[in-house]
Amino acid sequence: MAEFLELLAGNKVAVFKQPLHSKIVAETLAAGMKNSTEPFVLVSLKKIVEKFQEWQRELPGVMPYYAVKCNDNIVLLKTLGSLGVGFDCATKAEIDMIINEDIATADKIVYAHPIKTPEYLKHAHKLGIPRCTFDSVEELYKMKALAPNMEGILRISCGDKTAERKLKYKFGCDPVNGAPKLLRQAKEIGVSVVGVSVHVGSRCCDPRAYERAIAYMKDIFDDGISMGHPMTVVDLGGGFPGINNEKISLAAIGKCIIAALNKYFPESEKYEFIAEPGRYFATTPFTAAAKIFGRIKVSANRITEKEEDANKDGYMYFINDGVYMTFSCKHFDGIHPLSQPLTSDDGTLPRVPATVWGPTCDSADIVEAVTYHRKLNIGEWLYWEDVGAYSTATAVEFNGFPKAKFYYYADQETMKMIKSGDNKIHI
Ligand SMILES: Cc1ncc(COP(=O)(O)O)c(C=O)c1O
């Protein structure tokens, strides 16, 4: 049981004496929800703090500006704000949430959308947000007309082939041919360019992509400074992994970035190194849990599509969360979370093929096409770890099914740290 409840941004946080595994907390919650028809998402504040500590360790000197679009959960934002993190916003709504909820001040926001909605740009300017990104001459004119005091960060296109979501097609100018021309045009129009940004692509698996971008940035800085632009900001964008694995880790990326910054920008005190991580912070703190409300026995080959399974049993489970809700990350982010039953067995029961379906009438609402679990009962819960990126932020209530409700938890030490603000990033 929790020791006490703390309020954070108007939300109750269950505070436990010691850190607890998300499965244990989810089990306790589910046990009290026998009649509930709603799924839930559990948020661990300790995991948010741990991500921040890992960032400080692996990328010292690089200030993270969390990309709000990835997950705009207010408690996540409040926790990051208390740690001194800045914010990458792309809309008026995101900006207002950061300012009005007292999460951070305008100077800790970068308006990181190369093609800005005119009304949002005026609003950002009025609030005193100092910088925005741009990648075209058209945007330079827009900035000059609507936000004359705002400084520009030039977004270049320098994508990584291994990235699973490539952003280079939509945004970013050519770093060799386009950037010098835009710097000249900015000078003529009267927009001050203070730095260069990039997004190597989401879930980039090659740390050298960042090194390549930093090398381009160095040349662009040389050009810009020679034209009289006060260039100081090196913005490394997003793409940092939510989960470390054998293919990629923050440690591997950090090592490459720090070496490249030392090589190309050795006088670090002259520069501001920043990044816009989204999934890096949002993925692991969020655990989803959903209840089985329907179970159909079928031939296993209907699930596995293997002839030899024709005489075996398989199950179709229908749960109260789906791809329109928390599992929207499947479509929007190409992430395929894997379920576990919330109540474990001793491992001796046979695992049978199963399909996990979302609750809506849409046949595309399929959470897991083929998985293997012991035979599960109606009323049992499944859970999924690490589901915080581009999931609840893109959830809708299609077909009238409610979105997951959030529950928050922390241990006493974590809560103290968040409340005191002692752990603030100093860069
Ligand atoms: C400008 C910008 N910065 C940062 C991010 C965050 O990317 P990620 O979640 O891969 O770190 C995005 C994602 O689309 C983006 O467009």
The ligand as an ORCA input file, in Angstrom:
! r2SCAN-3c Opt
* xyz 0 1
  C      11.510     18.748    -34.449
  C      11.428     17.480    -33.662
  N      12.207     17.370    -32.563
  C      12.156     16.263    -31.789
  C      11.315     15.212    -32.096
  C      11.300     14.026    -31.187
  O      11.762     12.877    -31.823
  P      12.021     11.565    -30.998
  O      10.769     11.221    -30.288
  O      12.390     10.555    -32.019
  O      13.140     11.854    -30.049
  C      10.509     15.277    -33.245
  C       9.630     14.166    -33.618
  O       8.928     14.145    -34.582
  C      10.566     16.450    -34.051
  O       9.807     16.579    -35.136
*
